[in-house]
Amino acid sequence: MKGKASIRKASNRKASSRKTKNRKTENRRNMPVEFRRLGTERTNSASTDLDRKSALEIARIINAEDAKVAAAVKRALRPIAQAIDLIAAALSEGGRLIYVGTGTSGRIAALDAVECPPTFDVDPRMVEFIIAGGPKALGTAVEADEDSRELGRKAIATKKPTKKDVVVGIAASGRTPFTVAAIRYARAHGAKTVAVVCNPDSPLGEAAHVAIVAEVGAEIVAGSTRMKAGTAQKMILNILSTGAMTRLGHVYGNLMVNLRTNNEKLQERGVGIVEKAAGLSRTTAQRLLVAAGGRVPIALVMAKAGISRAGAAAALTKSGGRVRQAIVSAKT
């Protein structure tokens, strides 16, 4: 028995060694020849001798470079708008928005995904994320997994993407093998795909139906794409999710009407929203929100349409949660 166990252990070690060797071979094959020429990898003349600057000088230099990010995102507004329409259409049909990223990009994706339910009161399964290395990578760098196409395919395969879904791949370089493979897999299985990158003519951009390219240029610390590139990615994901949710009626005017009043701060915010949107006094808004069971959308429909809580709830159900549409239908 001991002999057989030793044989099995040796076999397992060999299999593990082969996997490691294959991973390393794949990594070398995936390494971009032109990587150093990418805009995000170049050295930035604005931060020459950064290590010899005072704290105030460093802050000014970084702030001046950060000011360029919004302009880079502005140049990409047309594809961003295309992506918003794709996402809104998918979510309206019961599909999902699935973000895929590695490292900083994956953490930014996770942040946007987990904030959608409390902000817009949507099912957590509506907006999901994948990060190379799994949840542990949110707090610990798991950089080796970024280079594996196989892991990218396996990760997206667990989500079972279909033609109802939109999958958004995020990578500053636009060349991360894990993310590129995930987007190609999702597209091959019918999902609409979007790339969020910071360099033009990238494999990720070419793999996706829509390529959002925010050319932020060289980073203050060369290659540290958690800086300007990360800021651009965060801005773009904010626009994508907020734009899609607004198109779906989860925003009334410019008010976050679907927030969940789960704590004192949010309860106060809910009262303020009802007060502003319905033109009520603070006291009346508080009473109405209590009568609506703490649900801001119900309170608004009750106030604007002059109907009962049950009637407001029915109108919202009929409108698919769209507050403005529910108010109009309730009035008529």
Sequence and secondary structure as in RCSB ss.txt:
>XXXX:A:sequence
MKGKASIRKASNRKASSRKTKNRKTENRRNMPVEFRRLGTERTNSASTDLDRKSALEIARIINAEDAKVAAAVKR
ALRPIAQAIDLIAAALSEGGRLIYVGTGTSGRIAALDAVECPPTFDVDPRMVEFIIAGGPKALGTAVEADEDSRE
LGRKAIATKKPTKKDVVVGIAASGRTPFTVAAIRYARAHGAKTVAVVCNPDSPLGEAAHVAIVAEVGAEIVAGST
RMKAGTAQKMILNILSTGAMTRLGHVYGNLMVNLRTNNEKLQERGVGIVEKAAGLSRTTAQRLLVAAGGRVPIAL
VMAKAGISRAGAAAALTKSGGRVRQAIVSAKT
>XXXX:A:secstr
 HHHHHHHHHHHHHHHHHHHHHHHHHHHHHS TTGGGSGGGS  GGGTTGGGS HHHHHHHHHHHHTTHHHHHHT
THHHHHHHHHHHHHHHHTT  EEEEE HHHHHHHHHHHHHHHHHH   TTTEEEEETT GGGGTS  GGGGG HH
HHHHHHHTT   TT EEEEEESSS  HHHHHHHHHHHHTT EEEEEESSSS HHHHHSSEEEE    S SSTT T
TTHHHHHHHHHHHHHHHHHHHHTT SBTTB TT    SHHHHHHHHHHHHHHHT  HHHHHHHHHHTTT HHHHH
HHHHHT  HHHHHHHHHHTTT HHHHHHHHH 
